[in-house]
Amino acid sequence: MKKFHILCLRSDRIGDMLVSTPVLHRLRVLYPDAVLDVIASPLGAVALEGNPDVDHVFVYDKKHLRCLFTLLPHLRERHDMVVSFNDRSRTLRILSFLARGDRKGALNKGRLAPWSGSESDGTHYSAVMLRELEAEFSLPHDEHPDISIRFSLPEEVEKAVRESFPPVPGLRRVGIFIGNIKKTGLRWPIEKFVELTRVLLEKNADLDVWIVAGESDVPLLEAYRDMEHPRLHRFIGKKSLQYTAAFLKTCDAFVTCTSSPQHLAGAMKVPTVSITYPWSETLWTPRGPLNFSAVSEVNDDVRDIPVRTVYETLNRTLQGTLSPWEEKV
């Protein structure tokens, strides 16, 4: 007997795929025996590595036209359901058109089913997609919607990273992600990250501070060249996303102004400070009792947020255990 076959289409970045995992999980709950395949971008595929809700991940790299020909056999298989995650994406409209499916639909149309969760969660991007999925495909209403982001972390990777970066007894570890170097207004100034690091180390003798950067962000570390401290360290995420996730899991708190690390930390249940702006705070930031945001006064620009605001937001994340901020006289 042929199994029910679902094809999901999502062709953007790591963060977008991570916040889409609640939708994939909901489909798996509704169709536990189905074959659930995903066509993803190269970055999106990384975010699904080891995800137990997904059977197969096929990569579509729009920079290489031959990728489309490689995908055609998978697209032309008969699918019972084809779910495009973004109706406004030209790439996904093309892939959805080429896919054979008895029921095709797209999210990001603005059609929303009722929401049964908490009011604040209902506006989060993951929750919006769950509501759109119900409305678009007339699926059963979920009375207990779960917007938890899922990312697979093998035990052996977690163990290896903990052995390589063992927490120091008596010290709490704070990770500070300083990227994304490609963004300006959306990235907190590196000078403010340096000042935050200096204040954390000077005021709190029980903190171990780790500056976290991706490979492309390494030039930003030049700002720390003259800052030497026995409790200041660097972590470059260059082995794999799972390796970086395992490191984040060793942290007692994490500070970031970039969405992908936010979601990865959220998946690892790490208390997080999100340096963000108003609409992103509503739509993107991790939810949870130990996740707080330092929010700018304008959209699409976080550069105006003071160091003190981020420090005091981190203090809330660490349940008020940092030394009080004191202005210099």
Secondary structure, 3 states (H helix, E strand, C coil): CCCCEEEEEECCCHHHHHCCHHHHHHHHHHCCCCEEEEEECHHHHHHCCCCCCCCEEEECCCCCCHHHHHHHHHHCCEECEEEECCCCCHHHHHHHHHCEECCEEECCCCCCCCCCCCCCHHHCHHHHHHHHHHHHHCCCCCCCCCCCCCCCCCHHHHHHHHHHCCCCCCCEEEEEECCCCCCCCCCCCHHHHHHHHHHHHHHCCCEEEEEEEEHHHHHHHHHHCCCCCCCEEEEEECCCHHHHHHHHHCCCEEEECCHHHHHHHHHCCCCEEEEECHHHHHHCCCCCCCCEEEECCCCCCCCCCCHHHHHHHHHHHCCCCCCCCCCCC
